[in-house]
Amino acid sequence: MTPSLPLGSPAPSDGALPPGVRGPSSRAFGVYVHVPFCRVRCGYCDFNTYTSTELGGGADADRYATTALREVALARRAMDDALVAPRAVSTVFLGGGTPTMLPAADLAAILGGVRDTWGLAPGAEVTTEANPDSVDERYLATLAEAGFTRVSFGMQSAVPHVLATLERTHDPARVPDVVRWARAAGLDVSLDLIYGTPGESLDDWRRSVEAALETGVDHVSAYALVVEPGTRMAVQVRRGELSMPSGDDQADKYELADELLEQAGLHWYEVSNWAREVDGVPAACRHNLAYWRGDDWWGIGPGAHSYLGPGDAAQDDDGFAGVRWWNVKHPRAYATALERGASPAAGRELLTPAQASLEEVLLGVRLAEGFAVDRLAPQARPRVARLIARGLVDGRAAVDGRLVLTRRGRLLADGVVDELTD
């Protein structure tokens, strides 16, 4: 079961964009490509993913690159028709699912279509997600040759019984190999970890973080496991077959990860992400930073979300603060719409300035660079002192006009946002 799409207004069938996006924009522009295929679906996963036995009728993986490129062409037409000033793409991110379920040549073709349509900015970051058992040396070398610069491997854990509970199928001993092959090809590498799996001890978690660090990667993401309704794991928890850890257990694991990663020279730049500096530049994921900073992006693929903010000339328009839309979820419906020449968008939302301000706080507070205190609503600014007194916000940074979470504040980030926005 995958999550429901949000509620919203009907999206124009031709992909037409609202007039407020017209003209040049100082924001960066990124492209996200959702590849919805997995060999198996893990029991905890509620992403919009499908195995080969669930699909057919024009939705198969063999034709996916061609289908996705139809949406790339539609996106360019829609932006041109709305008089959106052309911008080269700063970041490309292929996520899923498992994008590397497709042949490397298909990923190269998708990237080539993006490059031909918009151009890539100098030094553009191009990432794909991958499972450790879905690539080999030749595959990774082909990606690098095609222009990919980065790969993010779903390691999740180094402990076999934890991987078994998550229903992950890769051998943890393979992770150092794929990291080595990727780096030999010239790719930057990130590892994704999950903490808080039922049955995972603190020592298990330490072993996973240390194993990730032993590979020498420059970027690690660590996410607390959330059991979503409708997943197999949710059923197991409801039946008492699995017991979820306490909030204190998850907090202990976050703090341990932060300590180990900091000691190894990887510093947090977002609540769940750490990177070391390479040649004086943090190896942060620039694509994800673009989301948190409110830049523009077009999401390609079934269930993908997109966002375009107002054109620079419309920044003072009190009635429009951006448009967000999302595609139909099922790959068959997605492919059918594009074959008809129609937009695959299922719905959209025109954001008001109040909504945009709320989201700016929600996302910006999560960053180590901090959030400008003078960007808070006037009634929220006096609350910063209370947050400092509770040990949730760094007092010195606040004196300099930046709201920066402490480690304890990162654990309670949602509560900090509530305090600043209610």
N, C-alpha and C positions, 0 to 999 in steps of 0.2 A: 504494500500500500504506500503510495506517495502522497505528500501533503496536498491539500486543496489549493487551487489558485485563489488569490485574494479577490474580494469583491471590488467592483469598479464599474465604470461606464463602458458601453460597447466601443470597441476600437474600429476605426474606419477600415472597411474591407480592402481599400487600395493602399493602406499604410500611410495615408496623409497625416502630416504633423501639424500641430497648432501654430498659428502665426507668431507666437511669442518666441520661438526658437530662431527666428530669422536673423541673419547677419553673422558677423564674426563673433568669436568667443575666445576669451583668454584662458578658458579651462582646457585641460588636456583631454584627448579623445582616445578611448580604448575600445577594444573589441573582445567580447567573451564568446566562445563557441562551446555549446553544450553537446557532448557526445554521449548519448544515453545508453550505451551498451555495456554490459558486464557479463563475464563468463558465468558467475553465480552471484546471487544477491545475498549480501551479508545480513544476518538476522537483526542487526541494530539499525540498518540503513533505511531511511525514508526519502532518499533523494529520488529524483525522477529518472529511474533506471529500469532497464528491461534486459532479460536474457533472450538468447536467440529463439528459444521455443515459444516466447510470448508474442513474437512479432511476425510480420508477413504483410502481404498486400501492399507493396511499395515502400515498406518501412524497414527493409533489411539493411544491414550494415554495408553491403557491397555497393549500394547506390547512395550512401549517406553523404559523401563528399560533394557529389553533384547537387543533391538537394540543398545542402547548406550553402553552396555557392549561389544558388538561386536567391536565397534570402540576402546574401551579400549584395547582389545586384539590385534587389528591391530596395534595400537600405540606402544605397547610393542615389537611386532615383528619387526616393522620398525626401532625402536631404536636399537634393538639387531642386526639386519642385518647391520645397519650403524656403528656398533661398538661404539655406544654412551655408555659411562660408566654408569651403573645403579646409580640412585640417589633416595633416599626416597622423597616422596612428602611433601613439606613444607606447602602448602596451597591447599585447595579444595574450589571451589566456585560454587554453583548451582544458575544460574540466568535464566531469562526468558524475556517474559512469566511469568508464575506463577508456579515455581517448586512444590509448595504445592497443586496444582491441582491434582498431583499424590498421591496415598496412601503413608503414611509414610513408609510403608514396601518397596515400590519401591525406595524411596530415600535412605533408609538404604542399599538396595541391590546394588545400584550404588556406594555408598561409600565403601561397602564391596568389590566390584570388583576393585576399585582403590587401596584399601589397599592390597588386595591379589596380585595385579599385580606389584606394585612398592614398597609397604610398606609406612607407614606414619612416618615422622620424629618425634622425641620426641617433644611434645608440638605443634603438627601441628594444624593450624587453619582450621576449617571446617565450612563454612557458607552456608546457603540457604537464598534466598530471599523469602518473603511471603507477601500476602495481609492479612490485619487484619481479613477479613471475611473468610479466607481459612483454618484456624487452630483452634483447641481447646486445652484444657489442656492435654488431652491424646495424641494428635498428637505431641505436643511439647515435652512431656516427652519421647515419642518413639524416636524422633530425638536425644535427648540427650543420651538415652541409646545406640543408634547405633553409637555414636561417634561424632555427630555434636557438635560444641562448640559455635556457633554464629548464630543469625538470624537477618536479615535486613528487617524490615517491611516498606512497601510502604504507609506511612501515608499521604504524599503530602500536606495536609492542615487539620486544625481543624474546618474550616468554611464551613457549608453545601452548601452555594451558590457557593463557589469556587470549592468544590468537584463536584457539579452538572455540572459546566461549563467544568471541566476536564472529566466528565462522569465516575467518580469513584463511585463505588457502595457501599462501606463500610460505616457503621455508625461511625462517628468520636468518639462517646462515647465508642466504643469498644477498641480503641487503648490502653488506660491504662490497660484494662483487659488483652490483649494479651501480653503486656510488663510484667505485673506481673506474668502471667503464665510461660512465657519463663524464667524469672529470677528465679522463683521457681524451674524450671527444671534444673537450673544450666547453662543456656545459656547466653552468652553475647548478648546484644541487641543494634541494631542501628535503627534509624528512618530516612527515606528519606523524604525530603520536597521539594516542588516546589514553586518558587516565580515568580511573573510576569504574573499570569493568568489574562486574560481579566476580568475586573470588580473587581479585588482584590484591596482593599485599603491598605494603610500602616498600619492602625489599624487591618485589617484582618490578615495581615502578622505577626504583633506583636503577635496577639492572637495565631497563629499557632506555632510560635517559643516558646512562653511561655508554651503552652500546651505540646509541646514535652519535654521541660525541667522539667515540673511538674511530668512526669513519672519517672524521675531519671535516664534516660539512660546515658551511658557513651560515646556514639558516635552519631553524627548527620551529615547527608549529606544534603546540600541545593543547588539546581540546578536552574538556570534561565530557565524558559520555552522557548524553541525554537520551533516555529511552522514550521514543516517540510513540504515540498511540497508533495501533494498527500494524506495528512491526512484529516479527516473530519473537523478538526479545521481550516486547511488552506483554505478549501472551505468556511467555515463560515466567516473567516476574509476577503476573497476576495469578498464575497457578501455584506460585510458591516454589517453582523449580530453580529460580535464581533469586538471590537477595541483593538488592542494591546497597552500595556503601552509603554511609552517612555523609552529611554535608561537611562535617569536621574531617572525615577521611579524605574527601576530595580537596579540601583546603590544605591539608598537610601535604598532599601530593603536588599541588600547585607550588607551594612554598619550597618544597624540595627541588622541583624542576628549576625554579627561578634561581635558587642557590647554586645548583650544579652548573647551569648554563652560564650564569654570570661569572663563576670561577673559571670557566673555560673560555671566557672572552666573548660570549654571545650575550648581548644586552637587549632587554625588552624594548620594542618600539611600538607594540600594540599589545593589548592585554594577553593575547594567546600566541604571540609571535616574538621570536628572538633572532638576532643576526649579529655577526661580528663585522668589524670594519675590514674591508679589503682595499688596500692601497688608499686608505684614508676615507673610503666611502662605505657606509653601511650596506650590507648585502640584503637589504629589505626587499620584499616583494613589491615592486612599484605598482603592479596592477591592483593589488588589494589596497595599497595606500590611496590609489585614485578613488576607490569606493568610499573610503573613510574620509577623504578630503572633499568629496562632493563634485568630482569631475564627471565628465560625460562618458557614456559607453553605450554601445549597441550590442545586445545579446542575441546571438544566432543559435537556433536550435529549439527543439520542443521544450516548453516550460521555461525558456530563458527570459530573463527580465532585462529591460533597457531603461536608460534615463538620459534625457537631454534637458539641460537647464536653459534659462532665458538667454537670448543673444545679449551681447554687451550693451547694445543700445536700448534694450528693454528692461535693464536692471531696476529701473525706478517704476516699473509698471506694477501697481499694487495688486492687480488681479491675477498675476501669473508668476509662478516661481519655479516652473519646470513641469515636465511631463514624464510619467513613468508608465510603462506598459509591459505586458507579459504575453508570451505565446501559448497556444494550446499545448497541452501536456503530452498527448499521445503521439508518437512518431508517425503513425499512419495518418492522423488528422493533419499533422504538420506538413507531411509530404504532399498530401492531396491538395491542400490550400495553395501551396507554391506551384504545383503542376497546373492549377487553374489560373495562375498569374495573380492570385490574391495574397493579401498579407496573412501570415499565420497568427497574428495577434488575437488574443481572446478577450482582452479588456485593457483599459487604461485609466489613469488617474491624473487629473490636472492639479498640481500642487498649489496651495495658497502660500503666501509669505509666512503665515503662522506655522503651517506644517513644515515648511523648509527650515525654519529656525529651530523647531523641535528636533528635527533629524540632524541638523548641524551639531547640536549639543550631544545627542545620543551617540553619534559616531565620533565626533572630535574628542570627547572626554576619554575615549579608550586609547588615545595615542600618547606616547611618551613625550612627544614634542609639546604636549599640553594644548589647552584651549584658552583663547584670549578671554580674560574675565570681562572685558568691556563688550564682548559679544553676547553675554548673558542678558536676559531680560532684567530691567532695573530692579524689580522686586526680588529677583533671585540672588543678586550680588551680596546682600548681607548674610546669606546663608553659607557663603564660603567660609566665614569665620567659624561657624559651627562645625563644618566638615573638617577644618583644620584641628579644632579642639578634640574631635573624635578620632583623630589619627588617620583620616581617610584621604586628606589632601596635603600636599607638601607646602608648608608655610612659607619657606624662602621663595619658592617659585611663585606663590601667590603675590608676594610683595612686588615681584617683577612683572606682575600682570598676567601670569599664566597659571591655569588650573591644571595641576599635574597630580595624578593619583599616586599614593604610596602603595607599597605592596599590599597592605591591608585594604586599601581603597580599591585595588584591582579585584580583590576577592569579592568586594561588595559594589562593583561598578554600577550594576543596575539600580541599586539603592541610591547611589550618588546622583544618577541621572534623575531619578524620581524626585529627589530633594530639590534639584535645580529647575525642574520643569513643571511641577504641579501648581 
